[in-house]
């Protein structure tokens, strides 16, 4: 499905199944296909796989490259689909987007599964932080010659952006939040624990033997966690 924002920007979303809505938000310079192993959940829930602006099958990002801008465009989409409450499932930058969205449009949030997100750039370990600068520089250089990399360079600065939501907003949240990381993740453990503590119903989970790609590498566990969260929201 193609949705056009008021700005004229186009968002692509795949909608599968029926039931309680779950919105999947992918990481930087990825696309909704990242969650291929979560599509089996369509048997029980309504799944919305969103390509953020400037990613995947969605159109170019014409506004500012910020989580605030992306979250507002996401809210336009969900409003058009009459989604009153949903579980947000975000991976990496998608987790950051989910948290930003909750801060700006919390009335539509029933819960958040934030996998390997970081609300500040300092939440990344040293080598991954260095890699972000390198990746951004490489995309800018290659973008001078190749359109595909020029597109990537447009959104890669999001890797360094902080989630701009006052902590007081999260402290008032009544919905459950699970912060999930692998013990081999690129996100600092202490940082992930601090995110969970921002929410009254926040919970920190660390999956042993896993890194930054639990939805792909340990999909059975990830999918069970989603099912458990929805059951808690809708007993």
GUFI-144442 format. One record per residue (C-alpha): residue in three letters; z, y, x. Coordinates in pm, 1 decimal. Each point is the difference from the previous one (the first is absolute). Example, Ala and Ser with C-alpha at 12.3 -4.5 7.8 and 13.67 -1.06 7.14 Angstrom:
+-------+----------+----------+----------+
: torke :        z :        y :        x :
+-------+----------+----------+----------+
:   Ala :    780.0 :   -450.0 :   1230.0 :
:   Ser :    -66.0 :    344.0 :    137.0 :
+-------+----------+----------+----------+
END
This chain:
+-------+----------+----------+----------+
: torke :        z :        y :        x :
+-------+----------+----------+----------+
:   Unk :      0.0 :      0.0 :      0.0 :
:   Unk :    -80.5 :    352.0 :    116.9 :
:   Unk :    226.8 :    291.7 :    -90.3 :
:   Unk :    -83.1 :    364.7 :     63.2 :
:   Unk :    282.1 :    242.6 :     74.2 :
:   Unk :     -0.7 :    357.6 :   -125.4 :
:   Unk :   -116.0 :     97.3 :    348.7 :
:   Unk :   -308.1 :   -220.5 :    -42.4 :
:   Unk :    124.8 :   -252.4 :    256.2 :
:   Unk :    -59.2 :   -365.3 :    -87.6 :
:   Unk :    262.8 :   -275.4 :     13.1 :
:   Unk :    -93.0 :   -366.9 :    -16.5 :
:   Unk :    248.7 :   -239.9 :   -159.1 :
:   Unk :    -22.5 :   -369.8 :    -85.4 :
:   Unk :    203.2 :    -94.4 :   -307.2 :
:   Unk :     86.3 :   -365.3 :    -58.8 :
:   Unk :    217.1 :   -187.2 :   -249.1 :
:   Unk :    232.7 :    114.9 :   -275.3 :
:   Unk :    368.6 :     75.5 :    -26.1 :
:   Unk :    235.7 :    216.6 :    202.1 :
:   Unk :   -202.8 :    228.7 :    231.4 :
:   Unk :     24.1 :    -33.6 :    379.0 :
:   Unk :   -177.6 :    256.6 :    216.5 :
:   Unk :   -102.8 :   -107.8 :    350.1 :
:   Unk :    -37.4 :    265.0 :    271.2 :
:   Unk :   -160.8 :    -94.0 :    331.7 :
:   Unk :     51.8 :    135.6 :    350.7 :
:   Unk :   -187.8 :    255.6 :    206.6 :
:   Unk :   -375.0 :    -60.5 :     39.5 :
:   Unk :     28.8 :   -324.4 :   -196.1 :
:   Unk :    -93.3 :    -70.7 :   -360.2 :
:   Unk :    134.2 :   -180.4 :   -305.6 :
:   Unk :   -160.7 :   -323.7 :    120.9 :
:   Unk :    294.8 :    -22.1 :    238.9 :
:   Unk :    196.5 :   -141.5 :   -295.0 :
:   Unk :   -244.2 :   -285.4 :    -66.6 :
:   Unk :    280.4 :   -258.5 :      3.1 :
:   Unk :    190.8 :    189.7 :   -267.7 :
:   Unk :   -278.1 :    -30.7 :   -255.5 :
:   Unk :    139.2 :   -332.8 :   -120.6 :
:   Unk :    271.2 :    203.9 :   -173.4 :
:   Unk :   -253.8 :    103.8 :   -264.0 :
:   Unk :    107.9 :   -308.0 :   -196.5 :
:   Unk :    327.4 :    173.3 :    -82.4 :
:   Unk :    -44.0 :    373.3 :     50.9 :
:   Unk :   -242.7 :    289.2 :    -23.8 :
:   Unk :   -109.6 :     73.8 :    356.0 :
:   Unk :   -151.8 :    327.3 :    116.8 :
:   Unk :   -154.1 :    -10.5 :    347.9 :
:   Unk :    -68.8 :    359.7 :     99.5 :
:   Unk :   -224.0 :    123.4 :    280.1 :
:   Unk :    157.2 :    330.1 :    105.7 :
:   Unk :   -230.9 :    299.2 :     34.2 :
:   Unk :   -201.7 :    -24.5 :    320.7 :
:   Unk :     50.1 :   -376.7 :     17.7 :
:   Unk :   -189.3 :   -309.2 :   -111.7 :
:   Unk :   -224.5 :     47.9 :   -302.3 :
:   Unk :    154.8 :    334.0 :    -96.4 :
:   Unk :   -177.7 :    326.4 :     65.8 :
:   Unk :     61.7 :    240.9 :    284.0 :
:   Unk :    328.8 :    184.6 :     28.3 :
:   Unk :    -90.5 :    361.9 :    -68.5 :
:   Unk :    349.8 :    146.5 :    -15.4 :
:   Unk :    270.1 :     -2.2 :    263.6 :
:   Unk :     85.0 :   -323.5 :    179.1 :
:   Unk :    357.8 :    -31.7 :   -116.9 :
:   Unk :    213.3 :   -246.7 :   -191.6 :
:   Unk :     77.0 :    273.9 :   -250.3 :
:   Unk :   -369.9 :     47.5 :    -77.7 :
:   Unk :    -62.9 :   -373.9 :    -25.5 :
:   Unk :    302.2 :    -51.9 :   -224.2 :
:   Unk :   -114.3 :    271.4 :   -239.8 :
:   Unk :   -345.9 :   -158.4 :    -21.8 :
:   Unk :    164.8 :   -337.9 :    -60.9 :
:   Unk :    201.9 :    150.5 :   -283.5 :
:   Unk :   -318.2 :    131.0 :   -160.4 :
:   Unk :   -135.3 :   -354.5 :      8.7 :
:   Unk :    312.0 :   -163.5 :   -145.1 :
:   Unk :     28.1 :    266.4 :   -269.1 :
:   Unk :   -360.5 :    -62.2 :   -105.7 :
:   Unk :     81.0 :   -371.8 :    -30.7 :
:   Unk :    312.1 :     74.2 :   -209.9 :
:   Unk :    226.7 :   -170.8 :    252.9 :
:   Unk :    347.7 :    112.8 :   -105.1 :
:   Unk :    200.9 :   -210.0 :    247.1 :
:   Unk :   -111.2 :   -215.4 :    292.3 :
:   Unk :    114.3 :   -180.2 :    311.9 :
:   Unk :   -146.0 :    157.0 :    312.4 :
:   Unk :    -81.4 :   -244.2 :    279.8 :
:   Unk :    -93.7 :    177.6 :    321.1 :
:   Unk :    -80.3 :   -124.7 :    347.8 :
:   Unk :     31.8 :    221.1 :    310.8 :
:   Unk :   -145.6 :    342.0 :    -92.2 :
:   Unk :    -20.8 :   -136.5 :   -353.2 :
:   Unk :    379.5 :    -34.1 :      3.8 :
:   Unk :     22.6 :    361.1 :    114.6 :
:   Unk :   -229.5 :     99.8 :   -283.8 :
:   Unk :    215.8 :   -193.1 :   -247.6 :
:   Unk :    310.5 :    186.0 :    118.0 :
:   Unk :   -176.3 :    336.7 :    -15.6 :
:   Unk :   -125.6 :    -84.7 :   -348.1 :
:   Unk :    350.7 :    -91.8 :   -111.5 :
:   Unk :    126.7 :    334.0 :    122.8 :
:   Unk :   -266.2 :    194.0 :   -187.3 :
:   Unk :    -56.6 :   -217.2 :   -308.5 :
:   Unk :    313.4 :   -210.2 :    -28.6 :
:   Unk :    -13.8 :    -13.3 :   -379.1 :
:   Unk :   -281.9 :   -254.1 :     26.2 :
:   Unk :    176.3 :   -224.2 :    255.0 :
:   Unk :    185.1 :   -314.5 :   -109.6 :
:   Unk :     50.2 :   -132.0 :    352.1 :
:   Unk :   -135.5 :      5.3 :    355.5 :
:   Unk :    -75.3 :   -272.2 :    251.2 :
:   Unk :    -48.3 :    194.0 :    323.2 :
:   Unk :   -131.7 :   -232.0 :    271.1 :
:   Unk :     -3.2 :    131.9 :    357.0 :
:   Unk :      2.4 :    368.1 :    -90.3 :
:   Unk :    146.5 :    291.2 :    193.6 :
:   Unk :    105.0 :    328.9 :   -154.2 :
:   Unk :    -19.9 :    169.8 :    339.0 :
:   Unk :   -229.7 :    -51.2 :    298.2 :
:   Unk :    304.2 :    -60.0 :    218.7 :
:   Unk :     67.4 :   -314.1 :   -204.2 :
:   Unk :   -274.0 :   -176.6 :    196.6 :
:   Unk :     79.7 :   -172.2 :    326.4 :
:   Unk :   -128.6 :    167.3 :    317.6 :
:   Unk :   -322.1 :   -196.3 :     62.7 :
:   Unk :   -120.5 :     19.3 :   -362.6 :
:   Unk :     61.1 :    377.4 :      4.8 :
:   Unk :   -212.5 :     29.4 :    312.7 :
:   Unk :   -267.5 :   -219.8 :   -162.2 :
:   Unk :    -20.3 :    237.8 :   -298.1 :
:   Unk :    -96.7 :    289.2 :    225.9 :
:   Unk :   -252.0 :   -218.7 :    179.5 :
:   Unk :   -151.3 :   -124.2 :   -326.5 :
:   Unk :    -30.4 :    350.6 :   -138.7 :
:   Unk :   -169.5 :    126.3 :    316.6 :
:   Unk :   -238.3 :   -298.6 :      7.3 :
:   Unk :   -104.7 :     48.5 :   -362.8 :
:   Unk :    -63.7 :    369.6 :     55.9 :
:   Unk :   -217.2 :    -72.1 :    302.6 :
:   Unk :   -198.5 :   -282.2 :   -161.2 :
:   Unk :    -27.1 :    208.2 :   -316.5 :
:   Unk :   -221.6 :    242.2 :    187.4 :
:   Unk :   -265.7 :   -272.4 :      2.6 :
:   Unk :     83.6 :   -246.1 :   -280.5 :
:   Unk :     73.9 :     98.1 :   -364.4 :
:   Unk :    232.5 :   -297.8 :    -54.1 :
:   Unk :    232.7 :    118.9 :    274.9 :
:   Unk :    -22.7 :    359.5 :   -116.8 :
:   Unk :    138.6 :   -123.6 :   -331.6 :
:   Unk :    279.7 :   -184.7 :    177.0 :
:   Unk :     85.9 :    310.3 :    201.8 :
:   Unk :     49.4 :    194.1 :   -323.5 :
:   Unk :    297.9 :   -211.6 :   -109.0 :
:   Unk :    139.5 :   -125.9 :    331.9 :
:   Unk :    230.7 :    306.8 :     37.3 :
:   Unk :    203.1 :   -149.6 :   -286.5 :
:   Unk :    135.7 :   -244.8 :    256.2 :
:   Unk :    203.8 :    287.5 :    143.4 :
:   Unk :    105.1 :    164.4 :   -326.8 :
:   Unk :    355.4 :     -7.1 :   -128.7 :
:   Unk :     86.5 :    -64.1 :   -364.3 :
:   Unk :     88.6 :    345.8 :   -132.6 :
:   Unk :    263.0 :    -79.0 :   -262.9 :
:   Unk :    357.7 :    135.7 :      2.3 :
:   Unk :    255.5 :   -279.7 :     38.8 :
:   Unk :    181.2 :    128.2 :   -308.7 :
:   Unk :   -296.5 :   -106.0 :   -214.3 :
:   Unk :     24.4 :   -360.9 :    117.1 :
:   Unk :    377.2 :      0.7 :    -48.1 :
:   Unk :    -53.7 :     60.3 :   -371.5 :
:   Unk :   -246.1 :   -289.8 :    -41.6 :
:   Unk :    111.5 :   -262.8 :   -251.7 :
:   Unk :   -265.5 :   -259.6 :     84.4 :
:   Unk :     25.8 :   -287.0 :    253.0 :
:   Unk :   -152.9 :     45.0 :    344.7 :
:   Unk :    -57.7 :   -278.8 :    250.2 :
:   Unk :    -81.2 :     97.0 :    358.9 :
:   Unk :   -160.3 :   -300.5 :    167.6 :
:   Unk :    -88.0 :    -39.7 :    368.2 :
:   Unk :    -59.0 :   -280.3 :    246.2 :
:   Unk :    233.6 :    -48.6 :    294.2 :
:   Unk :   -306.4 :     51.0 :    222.9 :
:   Unk :   -117.9 :    308.7 :   -188.6 :
:   Unk :   -118.2 :    324.9 :    158.2 :
:   Unk :    255.3 :    186.2 :   -213.2 :
:   Unk :    347.3 :     53.5 :    142.1 :
:   Unk :    255.0 :   -219.5 :   -176.5 :
:   Unk :    254.4 :    281.9 :    -15.9 :
:   Unk :   -259.1 :    228.1 :   -161.0 :
:   Unk :    -83.0 :   -253.6 :   -272.3 :
:   Unk :    367.5 :    -52.9 :    -75.4 :
:   Unk :     46.0 :    375.9 :    -30.2 :
:   Unk :   -284.1 :     19.7 :   -256.1 :
:   Unk :    167.6 :   -264.5 :   -216.2 :
:   Unk :    329.3 :    188.7 :     14.8 :
:   Unk :   -165.0 :    310.5 :   -145.1 :
:   Unk :    -16.4 :   -171.7 :   -339.2 :
:   Unk :    298.5 :    -99.9 :   -214.8 :
:   Unk :   -174.5 :   -329.3 :    -73.6 :
:   Unk :   -163.8 :    -34.8 :    341.4 :
:   Unk :     -8.6 :   -333.8 :    180.3 :
:   Unk :   -109.2 :    -79.3 :    355.1 :
:   Unk :   -170.0 :   -333.4 :     73.4 :
:   Unk :   -114.9 :   -127.5 :    338.0 :
:   Unk :   -231.7 :   -299.4 :     16.4 :
:   Unk :     47.6 :   -208.6 :    313.0 :
:   Unk :   -307.8 :    -94.3 :    200.1 :
:   Unk :   -214.5 :    266.7 :   -167.1 :
:   Unk :   -155.1 :    324.4 :    121.0 :
:   Unk :   -183.1 :    278.5 :   -179.2 :
:   Unk :   -213.1 :   -211.9 :   -236.6 :
:   Unk :    232.5 :   -199.3 :   -225.6 :
:   Unk :   -228.1 :     25.0 :   -308.6 :
:   Unk :   -266.7 :   -189.1 :    195.9 :
:   Unk :    201.8 :   -218.0 :    236.3 :
:   Unk :    276.7 :   -101.3 :   -240.7 :
:   Unk :   -161.6 :     55.7 :   -338.6 :
:   Unk :    202.9 :   -267.0 :   -183.0 :
:   Unk :    325.1 :    174.9 :     89.3 :
:   Unk :   -145.4 :    344.0 :    -73.5 :
:   Unk :   -130.0 :   -108.2 :   -340.4 :
:   Unk :    332.3 :   -160.9 :    -96.4 :
:   Unk :    172.4 :    324.5 :     91.5 :
:   Unk :   -232.1 :    194.2 :   -229.1 :
:   Unk :     66.2 :   -244.9 :   -285.0 :
:   Unk :    374.3 :     29.0 :     54.5 :
:   Unk :    -14.4 :    378.6 :     -7.2 :
:   Unk :   -193.4 :      5.0 :   -327.6 :
:   Unk :    244.6 :   -247.5 :   -152.6 :
:   Unk :    282.3 :    233.0 :     96.3 :
:   Unk :   -179.8 :    295.3 :   -156.3 :
:   Unk :    -93.2 :   -192.6 :   -312.6 :
:   Unk :    258.8 :   -279.4 :    -48.4 :
+-------+----------+----------+----------+
END
